[in-house]
Amino acid sequence: MAGEHENLVRRMYEEAWNEGRLDVIDEVCAPDYVGVGPYGNELGPESVKRGVTSRRDAFPDIHVTIEDVITEGDKVVARLTFRGTQKGEFQGIQPTNKEVAWTGIWIYRVADGKFIERWHNYDMHGLMEQLNASQIE
């Protein structure tokens, strides 16, 4: 089980995020997938695809490093580092061409070999500080 759960995390971030292979999301997320986060929720794989696409549009060279994966029962936790250069609009901030990095922790619940729920939190404050969002009126 643990290896299967870790493989889902690796496929999500190495294939979908880093390689832009959005079809992988249909393979790792259940149709009734629900993701809960501090900046909005995701409902179903299409919502996940929109989230990945918006980050890849803003940071076309985005790369996610999986720092840790911990599995326990039907849950898998991933500690991640995101890096990229802002070349597109992000959260209302026009492209800055700044290289940024931010971290976060994602907790997934797995059933029948797919993610069915997700909770996450990431360092949005640190990211916005790197983009000088405080300077934007």
Secondary structure, DSSP 4 states (H G I P E B T S, - for coil): -HHHHHHHHHIIIIIIIIT--THHHHHHEEEEEEEE-TT--EESHHHHHHHHHHHHHHSTT-EEEEEEEEEETTEEEEEEEEEEE--S-BTTBPP---EEEEEEEEEEEEETTEEEEEEEEE-HHHHHHHTTGGG--
